[in-house]
Amino acid sequence: MIYVIEYEHLADELVRNERTEWHFKQVKKYANKFKLELTDEEFRGLFTLQKKDKDIGWIMHQMSYGSTFTDALISYIGWLR
């Protein structure tokens, strides 16, 4: 059985064209890969970061080990230095 959460209730709000559809699918793909049940706010934040070409895979990987979105984001910023 494959772990899948669709997040389709956010698609109408976030997807505006082919580019944003691709970013939406990327966030959804990583969330399901790491088996994360993201809140709407976390999904929107990761979507924004994905659109800005940030490494959301690294952030979600940290979240899969129990970090909150905020803690993972702070770690990511520190990792960039």
C-alpha positions as CSV (number, residue, x, y, z in Angstrom):
1,M,0.0,0.0,0.0
2,I,1.4,3.4,-1.0
3,Y,1.1,6.3,1.5
4,V,-0.8,9.1,-0.2
5,I,-2.5,12.2,1.0
6,E,-3.9,14.2,-1.9
7,Y,-4.0,17.8,-0.5
8,E,-6.4,18.5,-3.4
9,H,-8.5,20.9,-1.2
10,L,-5.5,23.3,-1.6
11,A,-5.2,23.0,-5.3
12,D,-7.9,25.5,-6.2
13,E,-6.2,28.1,-4.0
14,L,-2.5,27.5,-5.0
15,V,-2.5,26.2,-8.6
16,R,-2.8,29.0,-11.1
17,N,-0.9,27.7,-14.1
18,E,1.3,24.9,-15.3
19,R,4.3,26.2,-13.3
20,T,2.4,26.4,-10.0
21,E,0.8,23.0,-10.7
22,W,4.3,21.5,-11.0
23,H,5.4,23.0,-7.7
24,F,2.1,21.8,-6.0
25,K,2.9,18.3,-7.2
26,Q,6.5,18.5,-5.9
27,V,5.4,19.5,-2.4
28,K,2.7,16.7,-2.5
29,K,5.3,14.2,-3.7
30,Y,7.8,14.9,-1.0
31,A,5.1,15.0,1.7
32,N,3.9,11.6,0.7
33,K,7.5,10.3,0.3
34,F,8.3,11.2,3.9
35,K,4.8,10.2,5.1
36,L,4.0,13.6,6.5
37,E,0.5,14.8,7.3
38,L,1.0,18.5,6.8
39,T,-1.3,21.1,8.0
40,D,-2.7,23.5,5.4
41,E,-0.3,26.2,6.7
42,E,2.7,23.9,6.5
43,F,1.8,22.9,3.0
44,R,1.4,26.6,2.0
45,G,4.8,27.4,3.5
46,L,6.5,24.6,1.8
47,F,4.7,25.5,-1.5
48,T,6.1,29.0,-1.2
49,L,9.6,27.7,-0.5
50,Q,9.3,25.3,-3.5
51,K,8.4,28.2,-5.8
52,K,11.5,30.0,-4.6
53,D,13.6,27.0,-5.5
54,K,14.5,26.0,-1.9
55,D,15.4,22.5,-0.9
56,I,12.0,21.4,0.6
57,G,13.2,17.7,0.5
58,W,15.8,18.5,3.2
59,I,13.2,20.4,5.3
60,M,10.7,17.5,5.0
61,H,13.4,15.0,5.8
62,Q,14.0,16.8,9.1
63,M,10.2,16.9,9.7
64,S,10.0,13.1,9.2
65,Y,12.3,12.7,12.2
66,G,9.9,14.7,14.4
67,S,11.0,18.3,13.9
68,T,8.3,20.9,13.5
69,F,8.0,22.9,10.3
70,T,9.5,25.9,12.2
71,D,12.4,23.9,13.7
72,A,13.2,22.4,10.4
73,L,13.1,25.8,8.7
74,I,15.4,27.3,11.3
75,S,17.8,24.3,10.9
76,Y,17.7,24.8,7.1
77,I,18.6,28.5,7.5
78,G,21.5,27.5,9.7
79,W,22.6,24.8,7.3
80,L,22.8,27.4,4.5
81,R,25.4,29.4,6.3
